Amino acid sequence: MTEASLFAPLEFTRGPAMKNRFMLAPLTNLQSHADGTLSDDEFRWLTMRAQGDFGATMTCAAHVQAIGQGFPGQLGVFSDAHLDGLTKLAAEIRAHQSVALLQLHHAGMRSPADVIGTTPVCPTANEETGARELSLGEVEALTEDFIAGAVRAERAGFDGVEVHGAHGYVVCQFLSSEINQRTDQYGGSLENRSRLLFDIVDGIRSRCRPDFNIGVRLSPERFGIELMEAREVAQRLLHQGAIDFLDMSLWDCFKEPTEEAHAGRSLLSYFTDLERGDVKLGVAGKIYGGPQARECLESGVDFVLAGRAAILHHDFPEKIRLDPDFQMIERPVSREHLRAEGLGQTFVDYMATWRGFVESD
């Protein structure tokens, strides 16, 4: 794998190509307005990454229902009131030859009651979070609202969307046999538990234009997810070919699985050896510099998603292009550094809650 491979274009089955193999990971930043409309701070944060040479720039999780909000200051895509800001954002991302992607999200039982102003929802009632069970009609409405969010993103000018099926949020809650105890067509077998995800993907594919890019983010462990089930869902997504990319959020691209029965090889290898057809595979997790990005591509993935490194360096891809061995700056960093990298005050304050990330005042 030569250095140029990180900077070779990546063609998708649908939609524009990425100019390189770097995608901005969807990152919580708390910067939008209380009603989910785009703020100037969030606009600046995201468009600076497009300017910084990311081949694709993805928004933070954008909730598809008001009741699905997962954190304060979250970007919304559940209302036409969000269209003006989203349209401005998509246009500016694309102006820098970066593929514009919006992540579709619903927090389910992880929606804080004090943020949404009501009881959160879940596939089945959850004592720990106080979430109530979704009725069958509500599950069908949830499916429709994910699809409507994608249609809204298309209207706003985005090149595509990613369905957030990871990190213990609502789609992931349905996938989990531990959390999902339903006895209808959305519970029980893995086929039933994954029905919501596949219905959302199929609905987006049928309702959006033919060249609209669709991705899915999955977690292979934690959050009640079993590795072999995650692998089975991933393989089915790849075989069906309704999506254009699969984004595996590994937390650490270089670790072994936590399940002892599957240790002895890398967690990543359980997905690079799947039959992928024309669907592209991306990974996220501790990609902090050029060497890690190259190692991921050499392992067989098509592109990498940068999170922390992209927070610290808006031009992370450009820095690696200029210095193949570039590594992100040591932490903790100053608040001034983060502001210079395009983070608004709310985002800087949020990063200060991450242990060892920001210098103490």
Secondary structure per residue as TSV (DSSP state, phi and psi in degrees):
chain	resnum	aa	ss	phi	psi
A	1	M	-	360.0	112.6
A	2	T	-	-83.5	162.1
A	3	E	G	-57.2	-36.0
A	4	A	G	-61.5	-21.9
A	5	S	G	-61.7	-34.5
A	6	L	G	-64.4	-21.5
A	7	F	G	-115.7	16.8
A	8	A	S	-84.9	144.5
A	9	P	-	-61.7	153.4
A	10	L	B	-123.3	114.2
A	11	E	-	-86.1	138.1
A	12	F	-	-105.9	161.6
A	13	T	S	-60.1	-37.3
A	14	R	S	-130.6	144.3
A	15	G	S	85.0	177.0
A	16	P	-	-70.3	157.8
A	17	A	-	-78.5	152.6
A	18	M	B	-80.0	139.3
A	19	K	S	-75.5	-16.7
A	20	N	S	-151.1	-171.7
A	21	R	S	-101.2	24.9
A	22	F	E	-111.9	122.3
A	23	M	E	-116.9	137.4
A	24	L	E	-72.7	124.6
A	25	A	-	-66.8	149.9
A	26	P	-	-71.8	119.4
A	27	L	-	-125.5	124.3
A	28	T	-	-59.7	131.6
A	29	N	-	-140.6	-7.6
A	30	L	-	63.8	18.2
A	31	Q	-	-98.0	-8.8
A	32	S	S	-76.0	170.3
A	33	H	-	-73.3	164.1
A	34	A	T	-60.7	-27.5
A	35	D	T	-89.3	6.1
A	36	G	S	89.0	-1.5
A	37	T	-	-77.5	154.0
A	38	L	-	-68.7	137.1
A	39	S	-	-99.8	164.5
A	40	D	H	-62.5	-36.2
A	41	D	H	-64.6	-43.0
A	42	E	H	-69.7	-36.8
A	43	F	H	-59.1	-46.6
A	44	R	H	-65.0	-44.5
A	45	W	H	-57.6	-46.8
A	46	L	H	-75.3	-43.1
A	47	T	H	-69.9	-27.1
A	48	M	H	-63.9	-31.7
A	49	R	H	-71.6	-37.4
A	50	A	H	-62.7	-42.7
A	51	Q	H	-64.0	-29.6
A	52	G	T	-80.6	10.0
A	53	D	T	88.0	18.3
A	54	F	-	-67.5	132.2
A	55	G	S	-65.3	-29.8
A	56	A	E	-141.4	140.4
A	57	T	E	-119.9	116.9
A	58	M	E	-106.3	139.9
A	59	T	E	-68.9	168.7
A	60	C	E	-64.9	172.7
A	61	A	E	-56.0	123.5
A	62	A	E	-110.3	119.4
A	63	H	E	-78.1	141.0
A	64	V	S	-94.5	-10.1
A	65	Q	S	-138.2	145.8
A	66	A	G	-58.1	-35.8
A	67	I	G	-73.4	-9.7
A	68	G	G	-95.8	7.8
A	69	Q	-	-62.9	134.1
A	70	G	-	-104.4	-16.4
A	71	F	S	-162.4	157.2
A	72	P	T	-62.3	151.9
A	73	G	T	65.1	32.0
A	74	Q	-	-89.6	139.1
A	75	L	-	-64.4	139.9
A	76	G	B	-113.2	155.3
A	77	V	-	-142.1	24.4
A	78	F	S	-96.5	-0.3
A	79	S	S	-145.7	150.7
A	80	D	G	-65.4	-15.8
A	81	A	G	-63.6	-17.8
A	82	H	G	-86.4	-9.8
A	83	L	H	-64.7	-41.0
A	84	D	H	-58.5	-50.0
A	85	G	H	-65.5	-41.5
A	86	L	H	-66.0	-37.0
A	87	T	H	-64.9	-43.7
A	88	K	H	-62.0	-41.8
A	89	L	H	-65.6	-49.0
A	90	A	H	-60.5	-41.3
A	91	A	H	-63.7	-41.3
A	92	E	H	-72.0	-37.4
A	93	I	H	-60.9	-47.4
A	94	R	H	-68.4	-26.7
A	95	A	H	-63.2	-20.5
A	96	H	T	-102.9	22.5
A	97	Q	T	56.9	36.5
A	98	S	-	-112.8	135.5
A	99	V	E	-67.2	127.6
A	100	A	E	-94.6	116.5
A	101	L	E	-124.5	141.4
A	102	L	E	-116.6	132.6
A	103	Q	E	-92.4	127.0
A	104	L	E	-91.0	132.1
A	105	H	E	-146.8	150.1
A	106	H	-	-149.9	126.5
A	107	A	-	-79.5	-17.2
A	108	G	G	58.4	-128.4
A	109	M	G	-68.1	-12.6
A	110	R	G	-88.1	4.8
A	111	S	S	-75.2	121.2
A	112	P	-	-67.9	128.8
A	113	A	H	-58.5	-34.6
A	114	D	H	-73.8	-17.4
A	115	V	H	-87.1	-43.3
A	116	I	H	-89.5	-13.4
A	117	G	T	74.6	17.6
A	118	T	S	-159.5	-178.2
A	119	T	-	-74.8	131.2
A	120	P	-	-68.2	165.1
A	121	V	E	-118.1	159.7
A	122	C	E	-155.6	161.7
A	123	P	S	-53.2	-41.9
A	124	T	S	-137.0	157.9
A	125	A	-	-53.3	136.8
A	126	N	B	-124.9	113.6
A	127	E	T	-64.8	-39.6
A	128	E	T	-61.9	-40.7
A	129	T	T	-99.9	-11.1
A	130	G	T	76.4	14.1
A	131	A	B	-74.1	148.3
A	132	R	E	-99.3	162.0
A	133	E	E	-78.6	137.1
A	134	L	-	-72.4	134.1
A	135	S	-	-71.9	166.1
A	136	L	H	-59.4	-42.3
A	137	G	H	-62.7	-36.1
A	138	E	H	-70.0	-33.4
A	139	V	H	-65.5	-41.5
A	140	E	H	-65.1	-38.5
A	141	A	H	-67.4	-36.3
A	142	L	H	-61.9	-44.8
A	143	T	H	-56.9	-48.7
A	144	E	H	-61.4	-38.0
A	145	D	H	-72.7	-31.0
A	146	F	H	-63.1	-45.3
A	147	I	H	-64.1	-43.3
A	148	A	H	-62.9	-34.9
A	149	G	H	-63.0	-39.6
A	150	A	H	-66.2	-42.5
A	151	V	H	-61.2	-39.6
A	152	R	H	-65.6	-41.4
A	153	A	H	-62.5	-39.3
A	154	E	H	-62.6	-44.3
A	155	R	H	-60.3	-34.4
A	156	A	H	-75.5	-11.3
A	157	G	T	103.0	7.6
A	158	F	-	-69.5	149.7
A	159	D	S	-77.0	-22.1
A	160	G	E	-177.0	-176.4
A	161	V	E	-136.9	159.1
A	162	E	E	-119.9	131.1
A	163	V	E	-85.7	121.0
A	164	H	E	-80.8	101.7
A	165	G	E	-110.9	21.6
A	166	A	-	-120.9	-179.4
A	167	H	T	60.2	26.0
A	168	G	T	76.0	15.9
A	169	Y	S	-86.0	-174.1
A	170	V	H	-61.2	-41.7
A	171	V	H	-64.3	-40.6
A	172	C	H	-64.4	-35.8
A	173	Q	H	-63.2	-39.5
A	174	F	H	-65.6	-38.6
A	175	L	H	-67.1	-26.3
A	176	S	-	-80.0	122.9
A	177	S	T	-70.4	-18.8
A	178	E	T	-77.0	-40.5
A	179	I	T	-90.2	-40.2
A	180	N	-	-87.1	106.8
A	181	Q	-	-112.6	22.8
A	182	R	-	-64.7	154.8
A	183	T	-	-116.7	7.0
A	184	D	S	-95.9	-158.6
A	185	Q	T	-72.2	-2.6
A	186	Y	T	-107.7	11.4
A	187	G	S	-141.0	167.8
A	188	G	S	96.7	-104.2
A	189	S	S	-68.8	159.8
A	190	L	H	-61.4	-35.9
A	191	E	H	-58.7	-43.3
A	192	N	H	-70.4	-42.0
A	193	R	H	-67.2	-25.4
A	194	S	T	-94.0	0.8
A	195	R	H	-59.3	-42.5
A	196	L	H	-56.5	-48.6
A	197	L	H	-59.4	-48.9
A	198	F	H	-70.5	-33.4
A	199	D	H	-65.2	-38.7
A	200	I	H	-63.5	-49.9
A	201	V	H	-60.2	-46.4
A	202	D	H	-63.9	-38.2
A	203	G	H	-66.5	-41.4
A	204	I	H	-63.8	-44.0
A	205	R	H	-61.5	-36.4
A	206	S	H	-81.7	-25.2
A	207	R	H	-100.9	-16.9
A	208	C	S	-101.4	167.3
A	209	R	-	-62.2	157.4
A	210	P	T	-59.5	-28.9
A	211	D	T	-99.9	20.7
A	212	F	-	-79.9	129.0
A	213	N	E	-82.3	131.2
A	214	I	E	-124.8	130.1
A	215	G	E	-124.0	164.3
A	216	V	E	-133.5	136.0
A	217	R	E	-104.6	129.4
A	218	L	E	-125.4	152.9
A	219	S	-	-105.1	136.9
A	220	P	S	-91.9	-7.4
A	221	E	S	-161.1	176.2
A	222	R	S	66.9	173.0
A	223	F	T	56.5	29.6
A	224	G	T	76.7	14.5
A	225	I	-	-99.9	133.9
A	226	E	-	-97.7	139.8
A	227	L	H	-56.9	-46.7
A	228	M	H	-67.4	-31.3
A	229	E	H	-71.8	-40.1
A	230	A	H	-61.2	-41.1
A	231	R	H	-63.2	-40.3
A	232	E	H	-66.1	-42.3
A	233	V	H	-63.9	-43.2
A	234	A	H	-59.9	-45.3
A	235	Q	H	-63.3	-38.6
A	236	R	H	-65.7	-42.1
A	237	L	H	-59.5	-43.0
A	238	L	H	-67.0	-42.4
A	239	H	H	-64.9	-42.2
A	240	Q	H	-69.3	-31.2
A	241	G	-	71.4	14.7
A	242	A	-	-76.1	-20.9
A	243	I	-	-99.1	164.8
A	244	D	S	-107.2	-25.2
A	245	F	E	-149.5	149.9
A	246	L	E	-114.2	127.5
A	247	D	E	-111.2	107.3
A	248	M	E	-94.9	116.0
A	249	S	E	-91.7	102.6
A	250	L	-	-98.7	-11.6
A	251	W	S	69.7	-34.6
A	252	D	-	-153.1	109.9
A	253	C	T	-69.2	-8.2
A	254	F	T	-117.9	11.6
A	255	K	-	-94.2	168.3
A	256	E	-	-93.1	162.4
A	257	P	-	-61.7	151.9
A	258	T	S	-77.1	-25.1
A	259	E	S	-73.8	118.2
A	260	E	G	-57.4	-33.8
A	261	A	G	-63.1	-20.1
A	262	H	G	-116.3	12.4
A	263	A	-	-72.3	171.0
A	264	G	S	101.1	-7.1
A	265	R	S	-147.5	165.3
A	266	S	-	-71.1	149.2
A	267	L	T	-59.6	-40.0
A	268	L	T	-58.1	-36.9
A	269	S	H	-64.1	-22.1
A	270	Y	H	-70.7	-10.8
A	271	F	H	-117.1	-28.3
A	272	T	H	-70.8	-21.2
A	273	D	T	-92.2	5.8
A	274	L	S	-76.3	152.6
A	275	E	-	-74.1	113.9
A	276	R	-	-105.1	-12.7
A	277	G	T	58.3	-130.1
A	278	D	T	-96.5	2.2
A	279	V	-	-79.5	135.4
A	280	K	E	-90.4	147.8
A	281	L	E	-114.2	126.4
A	282	G	E	-122.0	157.0
A	283	V	E	-136.7	151.8
A	284	A	E	-132.5	144.3
A	285	G	S	142.4	98.9
A	286	K	S	60.9	40.0
A	287	I	-	-95.1	95.0
A	288	Y	-	-107.0	-0.1
A	289	G	B	-174.5	-176.5
A	290	G	H	-58.4	-46.4
A	291	P	H	-58.6	-41.0
A	292	Q	H	-69.3	-39.3
A	293	A	H	-63.1	-42.4
A	294	R	H	-65.3	-41.0
A	295	E	H	-60.6	-38.6
A	296	C	H	-64.3	-45.2
A	297	L	H	-64.4	-38.0
A	298	E	H	-66.4	-24.4
A	299	S	T	-78.5	-11.6
A	300	G	T	117.4	3.9
A	301	V	-	-84.4	165.4
A	302	D	S	-95.7	-28.3
A	303	F	E	-157.6	166.7
A	304	V	E	-122.5	151.8
A	305	L	E	-112.4	128.9
A	306	A	E	-106.3	132.4
A	307	G	S	-112.4	-84.2
A	308	R	H	-57.6	-41.4
A	309	A	H	-63.2	-32.6
A	310	A	H	-75.7	-28.5
A	311	I	H	-66.2	-41.9
A	312	L	H	-80.4	-23.9
A	313	H	-	-140.8	105.1
A	314	H	T	-62.6	-23.9
A	315	D	T	-111.5	38.3
A	316	F	H	-50.6	-48.2
A	317	P	H	-60.5	-42.8
A	318	E	H	-63.5	-37.9
A	319	K	H	-63.3	-38.3
A	320	I	H	-73.0	-34.4
A	321	R	H	-61.5	-40.3
A	322	L	H	-78.0	-30.2
A	323	D	-	-140.5	98.6
A	324	P	T	-55.9	-22.4
A	325	D	T	-101.0	15.8
A	326	F	-	-58.2	138.8
A	327	Q	B	-126.0	144.0
A	328	M	-	-62.0	155.4
A	329	I	-	-58.6	148.9
A	330	E	-	-67.3	145.7
A	331	R	S	-101.9	154.3
A	332	P	S	-77.7	155.7
A	333	V	B	-112.8	165.5
A	334	S	-	-79.7	157.0
A	335	R	H	-62.0	-33.7
A	336	E	H	-62.8	-38.9
A	337	H	H	-60.5	-46.0
A	338	L	H	-66.3	-39.6
A	339	R	H	-64.2	-38.4
A	340	A	H	-66.4	-24.3
A	341	E	T	-90.1	9.7
A	342	G	T	97.1	8.4
A	343	L	-	-84.7	132.6
A	344	G	-	-75.3	171.4
A	345	Q	H	-60.2	-38.9
A	346	T	H	-62.7	-41.7
A	347	F	H	-68.3	-41.0
A	348	V	H	-60.5	-44.6
A	349	D	H	-63.1	-37.7
A	350	Y	H	-64.4	-44.5
A	351	M	H	-63.9	-26.5
A	352	A	T	-68.1	-16.3
A	353	T	T	-82.3	-12.0
A	354	W	S	-81.5	123.0
A	355	R	T	-57.4	125.0
A	356	G	T	74.9	12.2
A	357	F	T	-92.1	-38.3
A	358	V	B	-121.6	138.6
A	359	E	-	-60.0	143.5
A	360	S	-	-67.7	146.1
A	361	D	-	-71.1	360.0
